[in-house]
């Protein structure tokens, strides 16, 4: 399946359906037809679907590999904050190959996808904090670097705490997934932190840049817009808090 990935072949995953990201019981259906499966349903916000070799689609039968160019597959471009290509994908008896059967295959896909999003968000926030620290350390106001003002130093310190907390959460979650350990609590906490804290932290970093932060020739807006896309891809803070709360109440 991975032949050609090193040369640029793209695989993507369909993590959302209308009304819910990471549905525990996907409404997308798949039934066996000879050696293949026929897939029907609609999935949303699929990154790079048009250029993907295959889309990993969670279904009621498990995870099915669907060719985005196959008969019965329709792609509709949808907006993203960063401008990265996303698509709503509608499948009507589209032919696919079963990658993994059952609910556990779907949950495995979700765990790997969530850990991967966490790794990207970790680097994203770290890079934005470094960019902002360099700016406030070199930009002067009233004859002094911005970083020497107490309000500025407190805000960049808070952003650093958010970044380091996310790093610990992402590292722990990814390690547990890679080792085959129960990682769900770590993933839920990490995903909530991304959805709740990362967009707010990006707003602070924008504020510390002043007008430069919204200049399209300056890279900070790319960090911020990508962070918003990741938070949305995870389902948002409310959904993630519900999952953390449900896990805590079941202990």
C-alpha positions in Angstrom: 0.0 0.0 0.0 2.8 2.4 0.8 4.6 1.9 -2.5 5.4 5.3 -3.9 5.0 7.3 -0.7 8.7 8.2 -0.6 8.3 9.6 -4.2 5.3 11.8 -3.1 2.3 9.5 -3.3 -0.4 11.0 -1.0 -2.7 9.1 1.4 -5.3 11.1 3.3 -8.0 10.2 5.9 -11.7 11.1 6.2 -12.1 12.0 9.8 -15.4 13.8 9.8 -19.0 13.2 8.8 -21.8 15.8 8.8 -22.3 16.9 12.4 -19.4 15.1 14.0 -15.6 14.6 13.7 -14.2 11.2 14.6 -17.6 9.4 14.7 -17.4 6.3 16.9 -20.0 4.7 14.7 -19.6 5.9 11.2 -22.8 6.4 9.2 -20.8 5.7 6.0 -21.6 2.2 4.9 -19.6 -0.5 3.1 -20.7 -3.9 1.9 -18.7 -6.7 0.3 -19.0 -7.2 -3.5 -16.8 -10.0 -4.6 -13.2 -9.1 -3.7 -14.0 -5.4 -3.1 -16.3 -3.3 -1.0 -18.9 -0.8 -2.1 -18.9 2.4 -0.1 -21.7 4.9 0.3 -21.8 8.1 2.4 -20.5 11.6 2.8 -17.4 12.7 4.6 -16.2 16.2 5.2 -13.0 18.3 5.4 -10.8 15.7 3.8 -7.3 17.3 3.2 -5.8 16.9 -0.2 -8.5 14.5 -1.4 -8.1 15.5 -5.1 -4.4 14.7 -5.2 -4.5 11.6 -2.9 -3.7 8.1 -4.2 -6.3 6.7 -1.7 -8.6 8.0 1.0 -8.8 6.1 4.2 -12.6 6.0 4.9 -14.0 4.8 8.3 -17.2 2.8 7.6 -19.5 0.5 9.5 -17.4 -2.4 8.2 -14.0 -1.0 9.1 -11.5 1.2 7.2 -11.8 1.1 3.5 -9.3 2.5 0.9 -11.2 4.5 -1.7 -9.7 5.9 -4.9 -10.8 9.6 -5.2 -11.0 9.2 -9.0 -13.2 6.1 -8.9 -16.7 5.9 -10.3 -19.2 6.9 -7.7 -16.9 9.4 -5.9 -17.7 13.1 -6.1 -15.3 15.8 -4.7 -16.6 19.2 -3.7 -14.0 21.8 -2.6 -14.6 23.3 0.8 -12.9 26.3 2.5 -10.1 26.1 5.0 -8.5 28.9 7.1 -5.0 28.2 5.7 -6.1 27.8 2.1 -4.9 24.2 2.1 -7.1 22.1 -0.2 -10.0 20.3 1.6 -13.0 18.5 0.1 -16.4 17.1 0.9 -16.4 13.6 -0.5 -19.6 11.9 -1.5 -19.5 8.2 -2.3 -22.3 6.2 -4.0 -21.5 2.5 -4.2 -17.8 3.5 -4.9 -15.4 0.5 -5.1 -12.9 0.3 -2.3 -10.4 -2.1 -0.7 -10.9 -3.1 3.0 -7.8 -2.1 4.9 -8.9 -3.2 8.4 -12.2 -4.8 9.5 -14.3 -3.8 12.4 -14.5 -1.0 15.0 -11.0 -1.5 16.2 -9.6 -0.7 12.8 -11.6 2.6 12.8 -10.3 3.4 16.3 -6.7 2.6 15.3 -7.0 5.1 12.4 -8.4 7.7 14.8 -5.6 7.2 17.3 -2.8 7.5 14.7 -4.5 10.5 13.1 -5.0 12.3 16.4 -1.4 11.6 17.4 -0.2 12.9 14.0 -2.3 16.1 14.4 -0.7 16.6 17.8 2.8 16.3 16.5 2.1 18.9 13.8 0.4 21.2 16.4 3.4 20.8 18.7 5.9 22.0 16.1 3.5 24.7 14.9 3.1 26.4 18.3 6.8 26.0 19.1 7.7 27.7 15.9 5.2 30.5 16.4 6.6 31.1 20.0 10.2 31.2 18.7 9.2 33.7 15.9 7.4 35.9 18.4 10.2 35.7 21.0 12.7 36.9 18.3 10.4 39.7 17.4 9.8 41.1 20.9 13.5 40.7 21.7 14.6 42.8 18.8 11.8 45.3 18.2 12.2 48.4 20.3 9.6 50.8 21.8 10.5 53.9 23.9 14.1 53.0 23.4 13.8 49.5 24.9 13.1 46.0 23.5 9.5 45.0 23.8 10.5 41.9 25.8 11.6 44.1 28.7 8.0 45.3 29.3 6.3 43.3 32.0 3.0 42.8 30.2 4.8 41.5 27.1 7.1 39.2 29.0 4.2 37.7 30.9 2.2 37.0 27.7 5.1 35.4 25.9 5.8 33.3 29.0 2.2 32.1 29.0 2.6 31.1 25.4 5.7 29.2 26.2 3.9 27.3 28.9 1.2 26.4 26.4 3.8 25.2 23.9 5.7 23.1 26.4 2.5 21.6 27.8 1.5 20.6 24.3 4.9 19.1 23.6 4.7 16.9 26.7 1.1 15.8 25.9 1.9 15.1 22.2 5.1 13.2 23.0 3.4 11.1 25.6 0.4 10.3 23.3 2.6 9.5 20.3 4.9 7.2 22.4 1.9 5.3 23.8 0.4 4.9 20.3 3.7 3.7 18.9 4.2 1.2 21.7 0.7 -0.3 21.4 -0.3 1.0 24.9 -3.7 2.4 25.9 -3.2 6.0 24.7 -6.8 7.3 24.7 -6.6 9.4 27.8 -3.4 11.0 26.6 -4.9 11.6 23.2 -8.1 13.1 24.6 -6.2 15.5 26.8 -3.8 16.5 24.0 -6.7 17.1 21.6 -8.6 19.3 24.0 -5.4 21.3 24.7 -5.0 21.9 20.9 -8.6 22.8 20.4 -9.0 25.1 23.4 -5.6 26.6 24.1 -3.7 26.7 20.8 -6.0 29.1 18.9 -6.1 31.5 21.9 -2.3 31.3 22.2 -2.0 32.2 18.5 -4.2 35.3 19.1 -1.8 36.4 21.8 1.2 35.9 19.5 -0.5 38.0 16.9 -1.1 40.7 19.4 2.5 40.8 20.4 3.5 41.3 16.8 1.1 44.3 16.4 0.2 45.0 12.8 3.1 42.9 11.5 1.3 39.8 12.6 -1.4 40.2 9.9 1.0 41.1 7.1 0.7 38.4 4.5 4.4 38.8 3.6 5.2 37.7 7.2 4.8 34.0 8.1 2.9 34.3 11.4 -0.5 34.2 9.7 0.3 30.8 8.3 0.9 29.4 11.8 -2.4 30.9 13.0 -4.5 29.7 10.1 -3.1 26.2 10.3 -3.8 26.1 14.0 -7.4 27.0 13.4 -7.7 24.2 10.8 -6.2 21.6 13.2 -8.6 22.7 16.0 -11.5 22.3 13.6 -10.3 19.0 12.3 -10.3 17.7 15.9 -13.9 18.7 16.3 -13.4 21.8 18.4 -13.0 22.5 22.1 -16.6 21.6 23.1 -16.5 18.1 21.6 -13.1 17.5 23.0 -14.1 18.6 26.5 -17.1 16.3 26.4 -14.8 13.4 25.6 -12.4 14.2 28.4 -15.3 14.7 30.8 -16.9 11.4 29.8 -13.5 9.6 30.4 -13.1 11.3 33.8 -16.6 10.4 34.9 -16.1 6.7 34.0 -13.0 6.3 36.2 
